[in-house]
Amino acid sequence: MIELQSSLDRLHRRWKYLERVNIISALLTIPPFILAVFWAPFISMKIASALVIVWAIYVGLRILPIKKVKSGDLESNYLQYLEKTKAYLIAQKKLLETSLDWATLTIYPIYLLFWVGVWERPMARFIGVMSFLVLIGLGVFSYYSNKKKVKNEILPSIQKIDELIKTLKD
């Protein structure tokens, strides 16, 4: 039980860090694109900038509802605590497994729209293509990193919790 508790504490700390990074990233992304909405030279850049603002807010707020599922330190009894923790881990697992859909793939069309206005300029086209390839690389890295996190951290914790719940019920 002590090993499980320490691994759960480590997962909770990492998840809190992820929440903070996600919200700070959204807050740092929004101001430059607010300026771009007003000062970008092409209408496609202005539309894409507005969409990036909406996307950053959405991604920043997407993680917050999982806090509702999070269990307290030790509620009325340990069995309820384990069941709530299991629900919390399952919610984290679902969010990480679907992040490709709601975070990564949604930014690609917006990013392409941003570069449409300057596409006829060779240097801008080069920068756009190279940065899009970097963005795809980051998306692939994020996808496999999330898969690894689910496989190596969250699923074993869920299995340990299931075993402990079964033992406590018996």
N, C-alpha and C positions, 0 to 999 in steps of 0.2 A: 504494500500500500504506500509506503514511503517513496519507493521508486516511481510509482505512478503519479503521486502527488508532485514530486519534483519535475517530472516530465511535463505534467499539465501546467505547472507554474511557468516553465520555460516556454511552452506553447502560448500561454496567455501573454507573457511579456513580448514575444515576437509578434503576436497579433496586435497588441497595443502599439508597438513600433510601426507596423504596417499601416494601421489607422492614421497615426500621426503623419507618416510620410505621404500617404495618399491625400490627406487634407492640406498639408503644406504645399504639396505639388500643385494641387488645384488652385490654391491661393496665389502661388507664384506664376501660374500660367495665365490667370485671368487678366491682370493689369496690362501686360504688353499687347494682348489681343483686343482689349478695350481701345487702346490707342490705335491699333491697326484698323479697327472698324471705322474710325474717323479719318485716318490719314493714309490708308492704303490707296495706291493710285488706281487700282482696277476694282470693278464691282465684284468680280469673282473672289478677290482677296477679302473684300469687306464681308461678303456673305460667309465665306469660310471662317473668317475670324469670329464672327458672331456664333457660328456653329461650334467652334472650338470652345468658346466660353460656355455654351450650353453643355457640351460634352464634358468639360472639366468639372462643372458643378455636378453633373450626373454621376461621374466616376467618383468624385469626392464624397458624395452622399450615399453611394451604393453600399458601402461597407457599414455605415452607421446602424441600420436596422438589426444587425446581428447582435448589437449590445443588448437588445431586449431579451434575447434568448440566454444571455450569459447568466450563470448562476452566481449567487453571492458566495461569500467565503465558506461558511457552513450554515446552511439554513436549519430547518427543524431537525433533520436527521441526515446521516451520511448517504443513505440510499437515494433520497431525493436529490441531494447534491450531485451524486454520480449520474443520475438520470438527466438532470439539467445540463451537466457538463457534456454528456454524450450528445444531447440535442444541439448544444453550442458547437461542438466539433463537427457534427453533421452539417450544420449551417455553414461553417467555415469551408468544409470540403466542397459543398455545392458551389459556393461563391468562387473558390479557386478553380474548380473544374470548368466553370462557365465563363471565367474572365476573358477567355479568347473571344467569346461572342459579344459581350457587353462592353468591353474596354478596348481590346486590340483591333478587332475588325471594323468597329464603328469609326475609328479615326482615319483609316486609309482613304475612303472617298473624300472626306473633308480635306485631307492633306493634298490630294490630287487637285481638288477644286481650287485650293489656295494657289497652286502653281500654273493654272490654266492661263491666266492673264499675261504672264511673262514667258510663255512657252516658246515664242518665236525667237527669243534672244538666246544665243548658244550658251553663254556662261550661266544664265539663269536656268536653262534646261539641264545643264550638267549638274549644277548645285541641287536642283530639284530631284533629278534621278538618283544622285548619290545619297542625298539625305533620305529619300524614300527607301532605298536599299538598306540604309542603316536602321530606319524605322521598322522595316520588315525583320531585320536581324534581331532587333530588340523584342519584337513581338514573338519570334520563335524562341528566343532565350526565355522570355517570360512564361510562355506556354510550357516548355520543358521544366523550368524551375518550379512552376506550380504543380506539375505532375509529380515531380520528385518529392516536393514537400508533402503532398497528399499521401504518396506511397510510403515514404520513410518516416513521417512524423504523425500525421493525423490518423491514418488507418490503424497503425499499431496501438495508438492510444485508445481508439474506439474499441479495438479487440480486447485490450486489457480491462477497460471499463466494463465491457460485456461480461468478461469472466468474473470480475469482482462483484458485479450485480448478481450474477447467477449464484455465486458463492454466498453472498449475503442473504439472498432469498431462501436458500436451502437451509 
